[in-house]
Structures are given as C-alpha cells and as structure tokens.
Amino acid sequence: MDNLEAIYARHSVRNYTGVALDDAEARQLQQVIDTVSAASGLNIQLLRNNPQTFELVARFGAIRGCKDCIAFVAHKRDQDEAIGYWGQLIVLEAQKMGLNTCWARMFAQRKCQADCPPNAAVRIVIAVGHGVNNGSVRESKSATDVVTIASGATKPAWFDTAVEAALLAPTAMNRQAFSIALERDGEVCITAPGKGLTTIDLGIVRRNFDEAKTACANGSSPSNIDRVKRDGSFRVTLGKETQLGNGGA
Ligand SMILES: Cc1cc2nc3c(=O)[nH]c(=O)nc-3n(C[C@H](O)[C@H](O)[C@H](O)COP(=O)(O)O)c2cc1C
C-alpha cells in the first residue's frame, strides 16, 4: 500500500478490539514517530497501554476499546498546523501497517500519561490500534464546494487527485472548512478560516494534498486504487460521490 492507497483506505475508527499494539507494531510505529519528530521538531509521544486517555463521560466522540495512542505535546497553539501536517503522515503510515486510527480532541487530558514539560499540554491525540472494522465512508463536500480556479490557470494532471485526497482527509466534526485555490501562475493555496482545530485540519488536508501530488508524480493513480476500496469505499469524482459497496459501522 502506498500513501495514496492509504488515503483512500483510511476512515476514522472509534471502536477497537481491546487488543493493544504488540511489541513489533509499537517498535515500527515508534520508528515512524522518531523520524517525524526529528523532521518536524514536534513533541510526539507513543503512549502504550494508556486506555484511560479515552475514559470520558461524553457519549459523542467517544473512542472505545483502544489501548494505545499518539500524543502531541505543545506549549502553544502556534504548532497546530504542523501537528496536523506531520500527524497525518503518522496516520498514513499506521494505515499502511494495517492499523486503524482516529484523531481525537475529546480525550481525558488529566488521565493521559504523556510527559509534559512545564506550561505544555497534550493538544490532541490519535487513537491507534486494531479496529473492530476499518470504519466507513462518510459524507463529503464535493470538489466544486472547495475549489476555485483562476481564469487562465492550467490545471496540472495531478490536481483532481490531490483535491480528492484533500476531501478524504479527516477534519474535526467532518467540517471540511477549507478552500483550495489554483492561481493563474500554477500556485496552489490551501486555506482555512479561524484557529484551533480548523488549523490542525488545515495541516491534515495539506498533507493529504501533498502526498497525492507526490504519488501522482511517482506514477500512482486512483485507477489503481479501486481494488483496495472493495470493502465499502468511495471515489469522489469531481462533484460526484460514488458508493462502491457496504462500509462497516
Ligand atoms: C482535529 C480533529 C479532531 C477530532 N476529534 C475527534 C473526537 O474528539 N472524537 C471523535 O470521535 N472524532 C474526532 N475526529 C474525527 C472526525 O470526526 C472525523 O475525521 C470526521 O468525521 C471525518 O471522518 P473520517 O475521518 O472517517 O474521514 C477528529 C478529527 C480531527 C481532524
């Protein structure tokens, strides 16, 4: 599975089997985290056997049966976009390892056993583990909702796939509050209004966009991907969403 395939295969999974990552899985994930931490300068921690992170009273947005998570420790919100951008790379690597994930802002901040320096806190976590299923297709905006193309601009060959990948990115509450502008000079500007979770979303969306663009340059294409989408996934062709099968709950 390459990164583009991982983008198509990924869905948020909130129900896990209760089986923790084994040592080999944890080692492999830790290597990914080490690489991403070094490249980004972010404080990212794999918290093993930390199910209390998800012990919440709230029913909405609850993650169940998940023993392990990845915590992003930060002083300020000015790292939000980087957290989204680099965290989503970890999500894609986890997907390629056959694991399931869910970004979660709703978690038990006080019970989560991350190592936090003074004045820092866990900004967000990613639940990671073995889902009871691989998640399911959700509603999505269409490309026409989020894209503007400047008059006179030429659309690059990879553009539609990258937009599709952006629309497949996880965003808080599935808001998809981002815009993609293709400028006349070929520059692509991806923006999102506001701060906080929308900025984490922006980083995530940019990562999916960039990975799809790179994958296209390396010869990967969505036409290769239908085979990994048999278990209830969808292809978004610009402005149109097509269900290919039955997704899990
Ligand atoms: C920044 C962020 C925070 C999120 N927080 C939660 C959360 O607290 N609880 C939850 O169940 N899902 C959470 N999600 C997952 C979103 O609800 C999910 O990505 C969205 O509904 C789209 O579905 P998909 O990930 O299956 O594509 C969060 C996602 C993001 C990007």
PDBQT file of the ligand as one rigid body, heavy atoms in Angstrom, charges set to zero:
ROOT
HETATM    1  C1  LIG A 301      -8.617  17.796  14.650  1.00  0.00    +0.000 C 
HETATM    2  C2  LIG A 301      -9.598  16.644  14.746  1.00  0.00    +0.000 A 
HETATM    3  C3  LIG A 301     -10.219  16.354  15.953  1.00  0.00    +0.000 A 
HETATM    4  C4  LIG A 301     -11.100  15.266  16.036  1.00  0.00    +0.000 A 
HETATM    5  N1  LIG A 301     -11.658  14.958  17.256  1.00  0.00    +0.000 NA
HETATM    6  C5  LIG A 301     -12.476  13.876  17.345  1.00  0.00    +0.000 A 
HETATM    7  C6  LIG A 301     -13.001  13.496  18.616  1.00  0.00    +0.000 A 
HETATM    8  O1  LIG A 301     -12.738  14.105  19.638  1.00  0.00    +0.000 OA
HETATM    9  N2  LIG A 301     -13.805  12.393  18.663  1.00  0.00    +0.000 N 
HETATM   10  C7  LIG A 301     -14.101  11.661  17.535  1.00  0.00    +0.000 A 
HETATM   11  O2  LIG A 301     -14.828  10.673  17.623  1.00  0.00    +0.000 OA
HETATM   12  N3  LIG A 301     -13.626  12.016  16.310  1.00  0.00    +0.000 NA
HETATM   13  C8  LIG A 301     -12.811  13.082  16.198  1.00  0.00    +0.000 A 
HETATM   14  N4  LIG A 301     -12.264  13.425  14.981  1.00  0.00    +0.000 N 
HETATM   15  C9  LIG A 301     -12.562  12.597  13.791  1.00  0.00    +0.000 C 
HETATM   16  C10 LIG A 301     -13.554  13.300  12.857  1.00  0.00    +0.000 C 
HETATM   17  O3  LIG A 301     -14.847  13.267  13.411  1.00  0.00    +0.000 OA
HETATM   18  C11 LIG A 301     -13.515  12.592  11.506  1.00  0.00    +0.000 C 
HETATM   19  O4  LIG A 301     -12.241  12.781  10.944  1.00  0.00    +0.000 OA
HETATM   20  C12 LIG A 301     -14.553  13.145  10.520  1.00  0.00    +0.000 C 
HETATM   21  O5  LIG A 301     -15.844  12.832  10.959  1.00  0.00    +0.000 OA
HETATM   22  C13 LIG A 301     -14.351  12.592   9.119  1.00  0.00    +0.000 C 
HETATM   23  O6  LIG A 301     -14.436  11.185   9.090  1.00  0.00    +0.000 OA
HETATM   24  P1  LIG A 301     -13.232  10.280   8.556  1.00  0.00    +0.000 P 
HETATM   25  O7  LIG A 301     -12.052  10.555   9.425  1.00  0.00    +0.000 OA
HETATM   26  O8  LIG A 301     -13.737   8.876   8.672  1.00  0.00    +0.000 OA
HETATM   27  O9  LIG A 301     -12.952  10.673   7.147  1.00  0.00    +0.000 OA
HETATM   28  C14 LIG A 301     -11.396  14.496  14.884  1.00  0.00    +0.000 A 
HETATM   29  C15 LIG A 301     -10.750  14.801  13.675  1.00  0.00    +0.000 A 
HETATM   30  C16 LIG A 301      -9.855  15.852  13.609  1.00  0.00    +0.000 A 
HETATM   31  C17 LIG A 301      -9.157  16.122  12.314  1.00  0.00    +0.000 C 
ENDROOT
TORSDOF 0
